[in-house]
Amino acid sequence: MNPPAAVDASSKASDIFGGDILQNDAARQSLIKVDDNPKFELESYIANYKGRTRFDRLYLIGNCSTILSTDALKLALAEGKSGKDVSRYERAVQALAKVAPSDPEATLDRKWVDHKKQTVRAETDKLEHELKGYKNNLIKESIRMGTDDLASHYHAVGDLVSAAKTYTRLKDNCTTPSHTAAMHLKIISVAIERGDWFGVQQAAAKYNTGPKPDDEKAKNQPKISAAVGLSYLEQGNYLEAANQFLAAEPTLGDSYNDILTANDVAVYGGLCALASMGRNELQRNVLENIQFRNYLELEPHIRRAVSSFCNSKFRSCLDILEEYRADYLLDIHLQRHIPALYTAIRTKSIEQYTIPFSRITLDAMAKVFAPEFVGGLAAPTDINSPFVQELIALIENGTLDSRIDLEKGLLVSKQTNLRADVHKGALESIEEYIKEAHLRLIRTNVLGAGLQVMTPATEGKADLGNRLGRAPSWN
C-alpha cells in the first residue's frame, strides 16, 4: 500500500471548511493525498448523507483522492449549485479547474452566481423584515418561528456565525420543552460544521439537563451521544469518544445523516475503542455490548478487527485496518486522526504481544508486526531496520520495559523476581504485626496496673497539648 503524502493545506483550509470557522482544528492540519482506491463506490457512499455534509465530504474526497478527484468534485459542484451557498459552488469550480481544466463544468456560471446572490439577499431582507414585525407585535410564538426561519436561512447560505447567534436567541421565545430541545440540536449541528467542539459539548450538556418530552428524549439520545463522541474524537480524546459512541442507543438509523450515519458510529466507536481500551475492556464494552452490536453488524470488519485483537491475533487485526485505510483517510472527521489511531492500535498490539514472554526472538515479532521486512528489505536484527528502530523508540518512551539483544536477536523483558517480592512483602507484614501487637500489650499492661500516663511537667502541659493539636489533660 502506498504511504499517503501530506500536502500543505493552509491556503485551502477555509475553502474546504468555510471561511468563518471558529476553531476547526481540522482546517489547520495538512490534507493527506490518497493514491489508493477506496473500497466504497462514490455515489453509493454519498447517498447515505443529506444536507450540507454531502458537499463537505465530496469536496474533501475531491481534494485528497487522486483516483476519485474529478468525479467527487463534479458531484460537489452539482451539490453546491443545488443549494443557496454560492461560495461552495465557486470553490468546487476552482478545485475542478485544477484537476480537470479542460472539463466544461470547470467554468464558472457567472449568470447563475449573480442571480443566486441576488435571490439570497432578497430572502435575507424578507426574513429580517418579517422578524422585526413579529417583535413589534410581541407575539412570542411568531417571534420564535421567525427567528428559527432566519437562523435556518443563515445556515443554508453558509453564514455559520450568524446562524449560531440567531439560534441562541431562540431561547427566550421557546414556549415548550420540545422547542428548547430542538434549539439545542440545531445549535449542535451548526457548532459541528464550524468545528466548535467545546460548543457542541456545552449545548449537549444543556440539552441533557433541560426539560424534554420522554419520547423525544429516547429519539434524540443517540444523536446527542454521537455528536459528543464526534467532538471528543476531533479533540483527540479517543477514550471519551469511544465511551460516547458505545453508549449510543441502536435507534439512530438515518435520522442523523446530515451529520453522520450509523455506519460512522460503528467505525468511529470501534477505532477509538481499539486505540484506547485494553482487551478485557474491548471484550466487555464492545463485543458484549448488546446495543452497540447493532452498529457493528453494519461494519462487520470492525467487529472482526476488535475480535482479533481480543484473541491476540494482532496480525489479522492490523491487516483488516490496513485494508480500509484509504476509506478512512477520505472521511472528513477521521482523516487527520488515522495516523494517531493506527499508531496507538499498533503500539498496544506490540505491548500485548510481549506480555506473556520473558524473551522473544525479533524474527518471530517481525513476522507479526513487520512481515514486509522478513527476507526482504532488511533483517529484523539489524539495528537500522525500521522495526527495530520502532522497538527502540517504545523502550525509550517507557511503553516496553525490555531491552534488545541484537547479538542473539532477542527482545528480553525485565522480569521481576516474584518469589523475592512475595517474601519481602510477607516479612514486612510480619514486622508490622509484631510492632502493633507490642504496642497493644503495653497498653493492656498499663491499664491493668491502674496506671495513667501524664505529661512531664504541669507548666508544659499547655504547650504539649497545642503541639499535639488537642487540649491538655489536667487530671
SVG drawing of the C-alpha trace seen along z (x, -y; Angstrom):
<svg xmlns="http://www.w3.org/2000/svg" viewBox="-49 -47 75 64">
<polyline fill="none" stroke="black" stroke-width="0.4" points="0.0,0.0 1.4,-3.4 2.0,-5.7 -0.2,-8.8 1.6,-12.0 0.8,-15.1 0.4,-18.3 0.3,-21.8 -3.4,-22.8 -3.1,-26.1 -4.3,-28.0 -7.1,-25.5 -8.4,-25.2 -11.0,-27.9 -12.0,-26.6 -12.9,-23.2 -14.4,-24.0 -15.8,-27.5 -14.3,-30.9 -15.9,-31.7 -14.7,-28.7 -14.3,-29.5 -11.9,-26.8 -11.8,-23.9 -8.6,-22.0 -9.0,-20.0 -8.8,-23.1 -5.4,-23.9 -4.0,-20.5 -2.4,-19.3 -4.6,-17.3 -3.4,-13.8 -3.2,-12.7 -4.6,-9.2 -3.3,-7.3 -5.1,-4.0 -8.6,-3.2 -11.1,-3.1 -13.5,-0.2 -16.6,-2.3 -18.4,-3.3 -18.6,-7.1 -22.2,-7.6 -23.5,-4.9 -21.3,-6.3 -22.6,-9.9 -26.2,-8.7 -26.1,-7.8 -25.9,-11.5 -28.0,-14.6 -27.7,-18.3 -24.5,-20.3 -22.3,-17.4 -22.6,-16.0 -20.7,-18.8 -18.1,-18.8 -17.4,-15.1 -17.3,-15.3 -15.1,-18.3 -12.6,-16.6 -12.5,-13.5 -12.0,-15.6 -9.0,-17.4 -7.4,-14.2 -8.1,-11.3 -6.0,-11.1 -8.4,-8.5 -11.8,-10.0 -10.9,-13.7 -12.7,-14.5 -15.9,-12.5 -16.1,-13.8 -15.6,-17.4 -18.3,-17.2 -20.7,-15.8 -19.6,-18.6 -20.2,-21.2 -23.7,-19.9 -24.4,-19.8 -23.2,-23.4 -25.3,-24.6 -28.4,-22.9 -28.2,-24.9 -28.0,-28.6 -24.4,-28.7 -22.8,-30.3 -19.3,-30.2 -19.4,-26.4 -20.2,-26.3 -17.4,-28.8 -14.9,-26.7 -16.0,-23.5 -15.4,-25.1 -12.0,-26.3 -11.0,-22.9 -12.3,-21.1 -10.4,-23.6 -7.1,-22.5 -7.6,-18.7 -9.5,-18.8 -9.0,-22.2 -10.5,-21.1 -13.7,-19.9 -16.7,-22.0 -18.0,-22.2 -14.8,-23.7 -16.0,-27.1 -17.9,-29.4 -21.5,-30.0 -21.4,-33.8 -25.1,-34.3 -26.2,-31.7 -23.9,-33.1 -25.2,-36.7 -28.8,-35.5 -28.4,-33.3 -26.7,-36.0 -29.5,-38.4 -32.1,-35.9 -30.3,-35.1 -30.0,-38.8 -33.7,-39.3 -34.7,-36.4 -32.5,-37.5 -34.0,-41.0 -37.5,-39.5 -36.9,-37.2 -35.3,-40.0 -38.2,-42.4 -40.7,-39.7 -38.9,-39.0 -38.8,-42.7 -42.6,-42.9 -43.2,-39.9 -41.1,-41.6 -43.1,-44.8 -46.3,-42.8 -44.9,-41.0 -46.3,-37.6 -43.9,-35.1 -44.6,-32.1 -44.4,-34.2 -41.0,-35.6 -39.8,-32.1 -40.8,-30.8 -39.4,-33.9 -36.1,-33.6 -35.9,-29.9 -36.6,-30.6 -33.9,-33.3 -31.3,-31.1 -32.1,-28.2 -31.6,-30.6 -28.2,-31.8 -27.2,-28.2 -28.3,-27.3 -26.3,-30.2 -23.2,-29.3 -23.2,-32.3 -22.5,-30.0 -21.6,-32.8 -25.0,-34.5 -26.8,-31.1 -25.2,-30.2 -26.0,-33.6 -29.6,-33.6 -30.3,-30.0 -29.0,-31.1 -31.6,-33.9 -34.4,-31.3 -34.1,-30.5 -36.1,-33.5 -39.0,-32.6 -39.2,-28.8 -42.6,-28.1 -42.4,-24.2 -39.7,-21.7 -39.8,-20.4 -38.9,-23.9 -35.9,-24.1 -34.7,-20.6 -34.9,-21.3 -33.0,-24.6 -30.1,-22.7 -29.9,-20.2 -29.7,-22.9 -27.0,-24.7 -25.1,-21.4 -25.4,-21.0 -24.0,-24.5 -21.3,-24.0 -20.2,-20.8 -19.9,-22.4 -18.0,-25.3 -15.6,-23.0 -16.6,-24.5 -16.2,-21.3 -16.5,-22.9 -19.7,-24.5 -21.0,-21.0 -20.3,-19.7 -21.8,-22.7 -25.1,-22.5 -25.3,-18.8 -24.9,-19.3 -27.7,-21.9 -29.9,-19.5 -29.3,-16.7 -30.1,-18.8 -33.0,-20.7 -36.7,-19.6 -37.8,-17.4 -40.6,-15.0 -39.8,-11.4 -40.5,-10.3 -38.1,-12.9 -35.5,-12.0 -35.4,-8.4 -35.3,-9.5 -32.6,-12.1 -30.3,-10.2 -28.2,-8.5 -27.9,-11.9 -26.5,-13.5 -24.1,-10.7 -22.9,-10.6 -22.4,-14.4 -20.5,-14.5 -18.5,-11.4 -17.6,-13.2 -16.4,-16.3 -14.1,-14.2 -12.8,-12.4 -11.9,-15.7 -10.2,-16.8 -8.1,-13.7 -9.7,-12.3 -10.3,-8.8 -11.3,-7.1 -14.1,-9.6 -15.1,-9.4 -15.3,-5.6 -17.5,-5.8 -19.9,-8.2 -20.2,-6.2 -20.6,-2.9 -23.4,-4.5 -25.5,-5.4 -28.8,-3.6 -29.2,-1.5 -32.1,-3.6 -30.1,-6.2 -30.8,-4.8 -30.7,-7.5 -32.1,-10.2 -28.8,-12.0 -27.3,-11.6 -26.9,-15.3 -24.0,-14.9 -23.1,-11.2 -24.6,-7.7 -25.0,-4.6 -22.1,-3.1 -19.9,-6.1 -20.8,-5.4 -19.6,-1.8 -16.3,-2.9 -15.6,-5.8 -16.5,-3.9 -14.6,-0.8 -11.4,-2.6 -11.4,-4.8 -12.1,-1.8 -9.2,0.2 -6.9,-2.8 -7.8,-3.5 -9.0,-0.3 -7.4,2.9 -8.5,6.4 -10.8,7.0 -12.5,3.6 -12.9,4.3 -14.5,7.6 -16.9,6.2 -17.7,2.8 -17.6,3.5 -18.1,7.2 -20.5,7.9 -22.3,4.6 -25.8,5.5 -26.8,2.1 -23.5,1.4 -23.7,4.9 -26.4,3.4 -23.9,0.9 -21.1,3.5 -23.4,5.5 -23.3,2.6 -19.5,2.7 -18.5,6.4 -14.8,5.8 -14.7,3.5 -16.1,6.3 -13.6,8.8 -10.7,6.4 -11.8,6.0 -12.3,9.7 -8.9,10.4 -7.3,8.0 -9.1,9.6 -8.0,13.1 -4.3,11.9 -4.5,12.3 -2.7,9.0 -1.6,9.5 -5.2,10.2 -6.4,7.0 -3.7,4.8 -4.3,6.3 -8.1,5.6 -7.4,2.0 -4.9,1.5 -7.4,2.7 -9.7,-0.2 -7.0,-2.8 -7.9,-4.6 -11.6,-4.7 -10.8,-6.3 -8.3,-8.8 -11.2,-10.1 -13.5,-10.6 -13.9,-14.2 -13.8,-13.5 -11.3,-10.6 -8.6,-11.7 -6.3,-13.7 -6.7,-11.1 -5.9,-7.9 -2.1,-8.2 -2.6,-8.6 -5.3,-5.9 -3.4,-3.4 -0.2,-4.0 -1.9,-3.6 -3.5,-0.4 -0.2,1.0 1.7,0.0 -0.9,1.7 -0.7,4.8 3.1,4.9 2.8,4.3 0.2,7.1 2.2,9.5 5.2,9.2 3.5,9.5 3.4,13.4 7.1,13.8 10.3,13.1 12.2,13.2 11.1,13.5 13.0,13.5 12.9,10.5 12.3,12.8 9.0,14.0 7.9,10.5 8.8,9.3 6.6,12.0 3.6,10.5 4.4,6.8 6.8,6.2 6.3,9.0 7.4,6.8 11.0,6.9 11.3,10.6 13.5,12.0 13.1,8.7 14.3,5.1 16.1,5.5 16.9,8.2 14.9,7.7 18.0,7.9 19.7,5.1 19.9,2.0 18.9,-0.2 15.8,1.7 12.6,-0.2 11.0,2.4 14.0,2.5 14.0,-1.3 10.3,-1.2 11.0,1.2 13.9,-1.1 11.5,-4.1 8.9,-2.1 11.6,-1.1 12.9,-4.7 9.5,-6.2 8.7,-3.5 6.0,-1.6 8.1,1.6 10.0,2.5 12.5,4.5 15.9,4.5 17.1,5.6 19.9,8.2 21.0,7.7 23.7,10.3 21.1,13.1 18.2,11.4 16.1,11.2 13.7,8.8 14.3,9.5 11.7,8.3 12.9,7.0 11.2,9.7 11.0,9.1 11.8,11.8 8.2,12.6 9.3,15.0 11.6,12.4 8.8,9.8 6.4,12.2 8.9,13.0 9.7,9.3 6.0,8.4 5.4,11.2 8.4,10.1 7.1,6.5 3.7,7.6 5.1,9.7 7.2,6.8 4.2,4.5 2.1,7.1 4.8,7.6 5.1,3.8 1.3,3.4 1.0,6.4 3.8,5.0 2.0,1.6 -1.3,3.3 0.4,5.4 2.0,2.3 -1.4,0.5 -3.1,3.6 -0.4,3.8 -0.6,0.1 -4.4,0.3 -4.2,3.5 -1.8,1.9 -4.1,-1.1 -1.5,-3.5 -2.1,-6.7 0.3,-8.4 0.9,-12.0 2.7,-14.9 6.2,-15.5 5.6,-18.9 2.5,-21.0 3.9,-24.1 4.5,-22.3 1.0,-20.8 -0.5,-23.7 2.4,-23.7 2.4,-20.0 -1.4,-20.0 -1.0,-22.6 1.7,-20.7 -0.4,-17.6 -3.3,-19.5 -5.6,-19.0 -6.3,-20.5 -4.1,-19.1 -5.5,-16.9 -5.3,-18.2 -6.4,-15.0"/>
</svg>
